[in-house]
Amino acid sequence: MKKRTISILIPFKNTAEFLPDCIQSIINQTYDNWEILAVNDHSTDNSLDVMHSYAQKETRINVLKNEGKGIIEALRTAYSHAQGTYITRMDSDDIMSPNKLENMVRSLEKLGQGHIALGKVKYFSKEGVGDGYKSYEKWLNHLTEKGLNYSEIYKECVIPSPCWMVHRTDLERAGSFTSNRYPEDYDLAFRFYEQDLKCIPTNELLHYWRDYGHRTSRTSEHYAQNYFLDIKLHYFLKLDRDNESPLVLWGAGNKGKTLAKNLLKKNIAFIWVCNNSNKIGLDIYDKRMNHYLELSKLQKAQVIITVANKEAQEFIKDYLQDQGKNRVQDYFFFC
């Protein structure tokens, strides 16, 4: 039986020094029926020359010019030329493990449409990987091992942007790259969640994620914290908010205050609580800060938690579970 084609979408901008490792890792794949749609997003280094040099030797590589500007437009350009049954993304500065494509296709062919093939990821860097990235890697891989990625979707992006694969029809159902929301990978993860695409659990390390100081996710304003909070609130209100239940915001740090301002701006009623004795009873933005025990007086409340401290999160989780509340139904960690 003929192997189905995988379309690999690769936006690239000023990554000339990393492109050879990236492209060679694809050429070396054990699964060979793929096409690369490489979109130059207005590079000012010699990235385009590097990509053209590979395309001249490899007919499966199609080099394109971004029809707009930025990664979302580049993904749209790439996808508009894609011919594959399966669609995946790749970052132009990363490296695939040799069996990545074969592993993902095998998972999708076994379980069919309505599923997302994933892989575990590993950060690497010449300068060394920071504790924050190590923590994210460990957290993300733990979810992927169990296929429980959506269980913590409001904390952080639970689908690694360069390490997923879906059937083309499922990507279409999720809206492909039509959304203008940044961060674009987090927005797509929520749309996969909205369409109930099942995450396939795996223990396989399939992707090596490069970190360096001028990486786009570190330098672009589109990946600032306020963009993440905006996406979380947007999809919570769209997908999980029960308007018949009281809404409670737990936490009065920077994220809690930002979220409170957004809720007030949208004229959405909420009760603000915390477990910080220094803030209980204060008026912030003309909104009274209540003791968290006020929760026990509410029927079927939904709780958004913006407390980042790990010990405090455990306390909050235990308290809410003792109240009979369920995660990603009654309470949602936004950090």
Secondary structure by P-SEA (a helix, b strand, c coil): cbbbbbbbbbbbccccccaaaaaaaaaacccccccccccccccccaaaaaaaaaaaacccbbbbccccccaaaaaaaaaaacccccccccccccccccaaaaaaaaaaaaccccbbbbbbbbbbccccccaaaaaaaaaaaaaaaacccccccccccccccccccccaaaaaaaccccccccaaaaaaaaaaaaacbbbbbbccccbbbbbcccccccccccccaaaaaaaaaaaaacccccccbbbbbccccaaaaaaaaaaaaacbbbbbbbccccccccccccbbbbcccccccccbbbbbbccccaaaaaaaaaaaaaacccccccccccc
